């Protein structure tokens, strides 16, 4: 939670403004919820346990920024984040994902964050080891003696043979070798060349652990609810098999740094820290929660109220078994969202309603919002397409009138067909630039100005035909 120490709600909103247009009330609510977490951690332990997060319910049409707000919020403070769709869950006793899987997914996200932090702490040491390993491949030593095949002598030889594993492949780098002064000098030179990037594109053959495929059996799905993964269990019983890969030196460095980092950190410490991070900083975003109300549209789904009742204890605070340990959800922040076109928040069961005390209604996007979305955010769509075409030595400029015209078309089509918010702009821009994106590799270089007339030439006939606009835009 160190990331929260120096960040205020106003600063959080400012960061969100860089990527999301409008929706100030929603940004303000999530920023306050985030700051309250920081405040709770500075209280005495007894009071910490009493204060729970004020979960948020976002209400608004698709494409207005609900998911993006939650995702960017987690990114700002490097918090574990997982997005789930309420409609993917089934009531206990039915085949499908159980609601506890959202907590297990959150812990997996937390594991990746903690691993990244821990690996960065040992990066220098891991890189040094990785470079040494590559230098040994490029400048091999003199083998003292050729290893004999262990298949017949190894007590587990028959078992390994049935599994398609050669014991000689298990630890290929542990062969004894003789290193002469000349070899040692050459390796030192090679290591310096690797550090200088002079050998980045040179190909080498390395041996890496074979990636085991996850087990998707019904038995494994059932055991997942108890925090048990059969893939990990059987993986621990069988030795890791090595397979050869031909990669560049640069790629080999990355692979070996990953392997060496795993050896230098303590897996149990990572697991314990990740569980703690998930419990105190985790954010779970439950989308389409309106679809599991009694008035939801998914008529074919099993007991929607049953799914709500299964979600309730997770949101209230409960302990969930995962393969990394037991996770308590008392202080996980839950953000739910839905369009609520047919249903209303009051159609959720009362107990679940009460667990989302902060209600935020997001505004429908206006034409002016669309203009801002196209131009202002750090990841604005027009900026993205400009950069894409720059790779082909093509400079694209949009006149302000052309941007206004696209915003107007997006607003018009949203009003006359389904309102999908800012996502409509993706479709419009792709249609406008379709020919240019196709021809760009053959043009080599050039400057293109997109005018209002160009937009009309590309889109006017589609917009005028309601059936075409419904299916194309």
C-alpha angles and dihedrals in degrees: 000000000000088000089070097053096089103024122097128197089255091055091048090054090048090053092048090049089063090068109019127057119220123332092118095164093055092047091049092051095051091044091055091047089053094049091049088061090057091048092050093055090057093058126089115277096256093053091044090062092051097053114078128183118271100236118218132226114201116201120194147106121282116278098027095111108270097131094037092055092053094044094048090046091058091045093054093060097027091241124163107264134184131176119207133176114231091215091064093066126086131200117267109277095036127097111260141068116327118224093244089069088079089065092047089051089051091054090050088054089049091050090057092050094049092044090053090051094047094045091052088057092058097033096112093051093043092049091051091052092046092053090048090053092051092048089055090054093048094043106030120197126232111273112235091209134353110251113243120231107270096198096102097034097046112093088220093045095112092049092049090048091054088051092050093246126138111206088216088066096054098080106012094163096056096077113128112247141177116237115201121201089254092054091047091051092048091050091052090052092047091050091055091049089052091051090050091052093240093130099040095118097041113112122235133177113233135175118234136175113278111247111240117220115237117251111245098184121138088243091057091048090055095046089050087073088064093048094256123131116194090199090063093043096053090038090060091052095053124058120247112264119219122224129188123246130182109218140150120268089251091055091045090055091055092048094048093044088056092050094045092046089056089055094049098052131065112246093203091054090051092050094049093047092046093053090050091048092050092049096050104029107021121126121199116192113201109196128195093020088153089067093067095056121105088260096047120130099237097093093165095059122103120253105330091191088053090057090050090052090050091051092048099075091047091054093041091053127271141156118262124193115230131169088256095054139280115322122204115209098197093110102030112119113234121200115186126188141184142157092236092200094144102016130045130219087253088064089071114093109275094244092056093044089056091056091063102057096161112074119188123183113204119214124244111251118257129208089260089054090053091053090053093046090054095050117015114053120084088246096040113163095238090052089052094053092045090055092045092054092044087069086066092047090252118137112205123195125187119205115226089244091056091051091050090049093053090048090050092050092048091051092046096049091046090053095048099040131016115332105234095161120215092353087079088069091062090058094045095049092046090052093046094050098035096107093041092051089050096048098038098093090056095046093064093195142355148120120262126190117201110212134186089256090054089054092050092048090054100040113016096088090049094048091048092054106068093198092051094047090049092057103030105033 
